Amino acid sequence: HPNHTDIVVEFIMTQTYDLGVY
């Protein structure tokens, strides 16, 4: 997978952490 996928995953993880679901 291209780096773009890694960026998207990292973005989702950041969003999840911000919501406190993590």
Secondary structure as UniProt FT lines:
FT   HELIX           3..19
//
